[in-house]
Amino acid sequence: MQFAEKPSIIVKRPFDSKSAVGCAFTGGRRQRLSMSEPASGFPASAPLVVLDTNVVLDLWLFDDARSTPLRQALDAGALTALVTAPMLAELADVLQRPFAQGWPIPPAAALANLKTCARLVEPSRAAGPPVPRCTDPDDQKFIDLAWHWPAAWLVSRDRAVLRLAKPSLARGLRIVTPERWAALNTPA
């Protein structure tokens, strides 16, 4: 079977149906939720994480093995992903592009899997320390969300976002790749 090429990043291994299922944490049991509404039953103590669009694709469309520990933490409810309506709209748009159609997991399932592990929130306009500015304006929404909520993690592979890792540490926000997140959060 021939797969479509992944745009501007490396091609991933084929889909494994056991690893591409998203679940929400709901009172100690995993529950698949409706595609139309993000999950809301997250433990209050779960750290908040913001995932950029390419990381979401790695997690639930490309089934990137390097992202497996992050996906498992989301599935188990150990992390609460934050999303906004504009982020979901961007993902839905990206999933309509031709490259997304050639993978064994349907693009709609990738969106649904994110929604089952995420909490839909409004971008905050709260006062606070100035938000670092990203050189890529399309990525600023991820930084703004992580900064204002405040999230513990912003997971991205985008170099423009990763350049903000050092200045964001003072705020308690760690901007990392999925591999770095796994290295910091997986027992040795």
C-alpha positions in Angstrom: 0.0 0.0 0.0 1.4 3.4 -1.0 1.0 6.3 1.5 0.9 10.0 0.8 4.0 11.9 1.7 4.0 13.9 4.9 4.5 17.6 4.1 7.8 19.2 4.9 8.7 16.7 7.6 9.8 13.0 7.6 7.5 10.2 6.6 6.1 8.2 9.5 5.5 4.5 9.9 2.1 3.0 9.1 -0.9 3.2 11.3 -1.3 0.9 14.3 -4.9 0.9 15.3 -4.1 0.1 19.0 -2.1 3.2 19.4 -4.2 5.7 17.6 -7.2 5.7 19.9 -7.8 8.8 22.0 -9.5 8.7 25.3 -10.6 11.1 28.0 -10.0 10.6 31.7 -13.4 10.4 33.3 -13.5 9.4 37.0 -10.9 6.7 36.7 -12.1 5.1 33.5 -11.4 5.9 29.9 -14.4 7.0 27.8 -14.6 7.8 24.1 -16.5 11.0 23.6 -18.5 12.5 20.8 -16.6 14.0 17.9 -18.6 17.2 18.2 -17.5 18.1 21.7 -14.2 18.0 23.5 -13.8 16.1 26.8 -14.4 17.9 30.0 -13.8 15.2 32.7 -10.2 15.9 33.4 -8.5 15.6 36.8 -7.9 19.1 38.2 -4.2 18.2 39.0 -3.3 17.1 35.4 -0.7 19.5 34.0 -1.9 21.6 31.0 -0.3 21.1 27.6 -0.7 23.0 24.3 0.1 21.0 21.2 0.8 22.6 17.9 -0.9 21.3 14.7 2.1 19.3 13.5 2.4 17.5 16.8 -1.3 16.7 16.7 -0.7 15.2 13.2 2.3 13.2 14.6 0.1 11.9 17.5 -3.1 10.9 15.7 -2.5 10.9 11.9 1.1 9.8 11.3 1.3 7.7 14.5 4.8 8.8 15.1 6.6 6.5 17.5 8.6 9.4 18.9 5.3 10.8 20.2 4.0 7.6 21.8 4.8 8.6 25.4 3.0 11.9 25.0 0.0 10.3 23.4 -0.1 7.7 26.2 0.0 10.5 28.8 -2.9 12.2 27.1 -4.9 9.0 26.8 -4.4 8.2 30.5 -5.5 11.7 31.6 -2.0 12.5 33.0 -2.1 15.6 30.8 -4.9 18.0 29.9 -4.5 19.3 26.3 -5.9 22.8 25.8 -7.4 23.8 22.4 -9.2 26.8 21.1 -11.8 27.0 18.3 -9.3 28.6 16.0 -6.8 25.8 16.7 -9.5 23.2 15.9 -10.4 25.1 12.7 -6.8 25.1 11.6 -6.5 21.4 12.2 -9.7 20.7 10.4 -8.4 22.7 7.4 -5.1 21.0 7.4 -6.8 17.6 7.5 -8.7 18.5 4.3 -5.5 18.8 2.3 -4.5 16.0 -0.1 -1.5 14.8 2.0 -3.8 13.8 4.9 -6.0 11.5 2.7 -3.3 8.9 2.0 -2.9 7.6 5.6 -4.7 4.6 7.0 -6.3 6.5 9.8 -9.1 8.8 8.4 -8.3 12.5 9.0 -11.6 13.0 10.8 -10.5 10.4 13.3 -7.3 12.4 14.0 -9.5 15.4 14.8 -11.8 13.3 17.0 -8.9 11.8 18.9 -7.6 15.3 19.8 -11.1 16.3 20.9 -11.4 13.3 23.3 -8.1 14.3 25.0 -8.6 18.1 25.0 -10.5 20.8 26.8 -11.9 23.5 24.6 -11.1 26.9 26.1 -11.3 30.6 25.1 -8.0 32.3 24.5 -7.4 34.4 27.6 -6.7 38.1 27.4 -5.6 38.3 31.0 -3.1 40.8 32.1 0.3 39.5 33.0 3.9 39.4 31.8 4.3 40.2 28.1 4.0 37.2 25.9 7.0 36.3 23.9 6.6 37.0 20.2 7.0 34.2 17.7 8.6 35.0 14.3 5.9 33.0 12.7 2.6 34.8 13.2 0.6 31.5 12.5 2.2 30.0 15.6 1.5 32.9 18.0 -1.9 31.4 19.0 -0.2 28.4 20.6 2.2 30.6 22.6 -0.6 32.9 23.7 -2.7 30.1 24.9 0.1 28.4 26.8 1.2 31.7 28.3 -2.1 32.9 29.5 -3.6 29.8 31.0 -0.7 29.1 32.0 0.2 25.7 30.6 3.1 23.6 31.9 4.1 22.5 28.4 3.9 23.7 24.8 4.9 20.8 22.5 6.1 21.7 19.1 8.7 20.8 16.4 8.5 24.3 14.9 11.9 26.1 15.2 10.3 29.5 15.6 8.3 28.2 18.6 11.3 26.3 20.1 13.4 29.5 20.0 11.1 30.8 22.7 11.9 28.0 25.1 14.5 29.8 27.2 12.6 33.1 27.7 9.5 31.1 28.6 11.1 29.1 31.4 10.8 32.0 33.9 7.0 31.8 33.5 7.1 28.1 34.2 6.3 27.2 30.6 8.5 24.5 29.0 8.5 24.6 25.2 9.8 21.2 24.0 9.7 18.7 21.2 7.7 15.4 21.8 11.0 13.6 22.2 12.2 16.1 24.9 8.8 15.8 26.7 9.2 12.0 26.7 12.8 12.2 28.0 11.7 14.5 30.9 8.6 12.5 31.8 9.4 8.8 31.1 10.9 6.8 34.0 14.4 5.5 33.1 
